């Protein structure tokens, strides 16, 4: 199904659905009930402004900071926490600065409630800015596509186009794929099963589309996945929908190694597949399916297209502990 969705996105198809038509009425009715109990991605609430420079201790005169830009929805923006240092952008900027031993300038253009079709506008903001092209962009998007029943082929098409534009401009791109929406507490069966199935199928299709455009993906099952399911009170915020500070730290911890690897900052020995961690080269569709089923899994392009289609490297990187970021120095 993920392969069909990605193919439809690439070649203009639009009729591939994630759930059967008979289930749509039930899905909509139960989703409306769930929305009465949670604040969805388009809800109000102040999002802390985390833009600025992180890693002051690594300042070197004449050496510019690395540039990190966040794009996507409320997850990328950091909705649900109260301090800038608790947002995923700040956590990633602080962690990247520590690994690179170099300051990192963060800019966040993510919009709470955004779907993948808003990425065109966000990428436009990034590329039309007087600031230099970012060294790396992190995109987190997909949850609102599922909850608002955006056609998955359209969703993947919009995401792939955004990745292509950023890669063409010279930025590395890491995408946190659609989280597992089946673990949101107020969501009941059978909507829970449908939401889980839809979000995992979209995550796998996103992976195929992103890898084909030269980006890397990380499964965000950790964001709303097994760890959240086991510890909902600690990892969900007060609205039972957006992550708490601990939840964002868990997600940042999963994404940071891939961000560092994309910039060539991860140890060389970590780039070789580790058979003991079940890493290796796979057809991209199979790698995408495995990543959707296991949180924190990275997929990146590895080989030219062969008889079985494009190939990818599937990695399960060791995570680096991420704590609340220091206050940012405003960028100039």
C-alpha positions in Angstrom: 0.0 0.0 0.0 2.8 2.4 0.8 4.4 1.7 -2.6 1.1 2.4 -4.3 0.6 5.6 -2.4 4.2 6.8 -3.3 3.7 5.8 -6.9 0.5 7.7 -7.1 2.2 10.7 -5.6 5.0 10.5 -8.1 3.0 9.9 -11.2 -0.1 11.9 -10.5 -2.5 9.3 -9.2 -4.9 10.4 -6.4 -7.4 7.7 -5.7 -5.5 5.5 -3.3 -7.2 5.5 0.1 -5.9 4.5 3.5 -9.2 3.0 4.8 -12.2 1.5 3.1 -15.1 3.7 2.1 -17.4 1.8 4.5 -15.2 2.8 7.4 -15.2 6.5 6.6 -18.5 7.4 8.3 -17.5 5.6 11.5 -14.0 7.2 11.4 -15.4 10.7 11.1 -18.0 10.3 13.8 -15.5 8.9 16.3 -12.9 11.5 15.4 -15.4 14.2 16.2 -15.9 12.6 19.6 -12.2 12.4 20.2 -11.7 16.1 19.3 -14.1 17.0 22.1 -11.5 15.6 24.5 -8.2 16.8 23.0 -6.9 20.0 21.4 -6.1 19.0 17.9 -3.2 20.3 15.8 -5.0 23.5 14.8 -6.0 24.4 18.4 -4.9 27.6 20.0 -2.2 28.0 22.7 1.0 29.9 22.7 4.0 28.2 21.1 7.4 29.3 22.7 9.7 31.2 20.3 13.0 29.3 20.2 14.7 31.0 17.3 18.3 32.1 18.0 21.8 30.8 18.4 22.6 27.8 20.6 26.0 26.6 21.8 27.6 29.9 22.9 30.5 28.1 24.4 31.7 27.0 21.0 31.9 30.5 19.5 34.9 30.9 17.2 35.6 34.4 15.7 35.0 34.4 12.0 33.3 31.0 11.9 29.6 31.1 11.1 27.2 28.9 13.0 25.5 25.9 11.5 22.0 26.7 10.3 19.1 24.5 11.3 15.5 25.1 10.2 12.4 23.4 11.4 9.3 23.0 9.2 6.0 21.2 9.6 3.1 21.2 12.1 2.6 21.7 15.8 5.1 18.9 16.6 7.8 20.7 14.8 6.7 24.1 16.3 6.8 22.7 19.9 3.1 23.2 20.8 2.3 21.9 24.3 5.3 23.1 26.3 5.9 26.4 28.1 9.6 27.1 27.7 11.6 27.6 24.4 14.3 25.2 25.6 11.7 22.4 25.7 10.8 22.6 22.0 12.2 20.0 19.6 14.0 22.7 17.6 15.8 24.0 20.6 16.7 20.5 21.8 18.0 19.6 18.4 20.0 22.8 18.0 21.6 22.4 21.5 22.4 18.7 20.8 23.8 19.5 17.4 26.0 22.2 18.8 27.4 19.8 21.4 28.2 17.2 18.8 29.6 19.6 16.2 31.3 21.8 18.9 30.0 24.7 16.9 27.2 27.2 17.5 23.9 26.4 15.8 21.4 29.1 14.5 17.8 27.9 14.8 14.9 29.2 12.7 11.4 27.7 13.0 8.8 28.2 10.3 6.5 25.3 11.4 2.8 26.1 11.8 0.5 24.4 14.4 -2.3 22.8 12.5 -0.4 22.6 9.2 -0.8 19.8 6.7 1.7 18.8 4.1 0.2 21.2 1.5 1.4 24.1 3.7 5.0 23.0 3.1 5.2 24.8 -0.2 4.6 28.1 1.7 7.0 27.2 4.5 9.8 26.3 2.0 9.1 29.5 0.2 9.7 31.4 3.4 13.0 29.6 3.9 14.4 30.0 0.4 13.2 33.6 0.0 14.8 34.7 3.2 17.8 37.0 3.1 19.6 34.4 5.4 21.8 31.8 3.8 20.3 28.4 2.8 20.1 26.2 5.9 22.7 23.5 6.4 20.0 21.2 7.4 16.2 21.2 7.6 14.1 19.0 9.8 10.4 18.4 8.8 7.8 16.9 11.1 4.4 16.5 9.4 1.6 14.1 8.7 -0.6 13.8 11.8 -3.0 16.5 10.5 -3.1 14.9 7.1 -4.5 11.8 8.7 -7.0 13.5 11.1 -8.3 15.8 8.3 -8.4 12.9 5.7 -6.1 14.5 3.2 -5.6 12.1 0.3 -2.3 10.3 1.1 -1.0 10.6 -2.5 -1.4 14.4 -2.2 0.2 14.4 1.2 3.3 12.5 -0.1 3.4 14.5 -3.3 3.6 17.8 -1.3 6.2 16.4 1.1 8.4 15.1 -1.7 8.2 18.4 -3.6 9.3 20.3 -0.4 12.3 17.9 0.1 13.2 18.2 -3.6 13.2 22.1 -3.4 15.3 22.1 -0.3 17.8 19.5 -1.6 18.1 21.4 -4.9 18.9 24.6 -2.9 21.7 22.7 -1.1 20.2 21.8 2.3 20.3 18.4 3.9 16.8 17.2 4.9 15.6 14.9 7.6 11.9 14.1 7.9 10.3 12.8 11.0 7.5 10.7 9.5 3.8 10.6 10.6 3.5 9.5 14.3 1.4 6.6 15.4 -2.0 8.3 16.1 -3.4 5.0 17.5 -1.9 5.8 21.0 -3.8 9.0 21.7 -5.7 8.3 24.9 -9.2 9.6 24.1 -9.3 7.7 20.8 -11.3 4.5 21.2 -11.7 1.3 19.0 -12.2 0.9 16.2 -11.0 4.4 15.4 -7.8 3.6 17.3 -7.0 0.7 14.9 -7.9 2.7 11.9 -5.8 5.7 13.0 -2.8 3.4 13.7 -3.1 1.7 10.3 -3.6 5.0 8.4 -0.7 6.8 10.2 1.7 3.8 9.7 0.8 3.5 6.0 1.4 7.2 5.5 4.7 7.1 7.4 5.9 4.3 5.1 4.8 6.1 2.0 6.5 9.3 3.2 9.7 7.4 3.6 9.6 6.2 0.0 8.9 9.7 -1.3 11.5 11.4 0.8 14.3 8.9 0.1 13.7 9.2 -3.6 14.3 12.9 -3.4 17.6 12.5 -1.5 16.4 13.1 2.1 16.5 10.9 5.2 13.6 9.8 7.4 13.3 8.8 11.0 10.2 6.9 12.2 8.5 9.0 14.9 6.7 6.1 16.5 8.6 7.1 19.6 6.7 10.3 19.6 3.2 8.8 19.9 4.3 5.1 20.0 5.2 2.4 22.4 7.0 4.6 25.0 4.0 7.0 25.0 1.6 4.2 25.2 3.4 2.9 28.3 3.9 6.3 29.9 1.0 8.6 28.7 1.0 10.7 31.8 4.7 11.5 31.5 5.0 11.9 27.7 1.8 13.5 26.7 1.0 17.1 27.6 -2.1 18.5 29.4 -4.2 18.2 26.2 -3.5 14.4 25.9 -2.5 15.1 22.3 0.7 17.1 22.0 3.9 15.8 23.7 5.1 17.0 27.0 8.7 18.3 27.6 9.7 14.7 28.2 7.9 13.6 25.1 9.7 16.1 22.9 13.0 15.1 24.4 12.3 11.5 23.5 11.6 12.5 19.9 14.6 14.8 19.7 16.8 12.0 21.0 15.6 9.8 18.1 16.1 12.4 15.4 19.5 13.9 16.6 21.8 11.1 15.4 20.3 11.3 11.9 20.7 15.0 11.8 24.3 14.6 12.8 24.9 11.9 10.3 23.4 13.9 7.5 26.0 16.6 8.2 28.9 14.1 8.4 29.3 14.6 12.2 28.5 11.0 13.4 31.4 8.6 13.9 32.5 6.8 10.7 32.1 3.3 12.3 28.4 4.1 12.9 27.8 4.5 9.2 28.5 0.8 8.5 25.4 -1.5 8.9 25.5 -3.4 12.2 24.0 -6.9 11.8 23.5 -7.2 15.5 21.1 -4.2 15.3 19.4 -5.7 12.3 20.7 -2.9 10.0 21.3 -3.4 6.3 20.5 -2.6 2.6 16.9 -3.3 1.6 14.6 -2.3 -1.3 13.3 1.1 -0.3 9.6 -0.1 0.1 10.6 -2.9 2.5 12.9 -0.6 4.5 10.0 1.9 4.7 7.6 -0.7 6.0 10.1 -1.9 8.6 10.8 1.7 9.7 7.0 2.4 10.1 6.8 -0.6 12.5 9.8 0.3 14.6 10.2 3.7 16.1 13.4 5.6 15.8 14.5 3.8 12.6 16.4 5.8 9.9 16.1 5.2 6.2 18.4 6.8 3.6 19.1 6.2 -0.1 21.9 3.8 -0.6 22.1 2.4 -4.1 21.0 3.2 -7.7 17.7 1.6 -8.8 17.9 -2.1 -9.5 15.5 -4.8 -10.7 13.6 -4.6 -7.4 13.5 -0.8 -7.4 15.5 1.8 -5.4 17.5 0.5 -2.4 18.0 2.1 1.0 20.1 1.7 4.1 18.1 1.0 7.2 19.8 2.1 10.4 18.9 1.9 14.1 21.3 4.4 15.5 22.3 4.7 19.1 20.6 7.7 20.7 22.3 10.6 22.4 20.7 11.9 25.6 19.0 15.3 25.1 18.1 17.6 27.9 16.4 21.0 28.0 18.3 23.5 25.9 20.0 26.6 27.2 18.4 29.9 26.4 19.1 31.0 22.9 21.0 34.2 21.9 18.9 36.1 19.4 20.2 35.8 15.9 21.3 38.9 14.1 
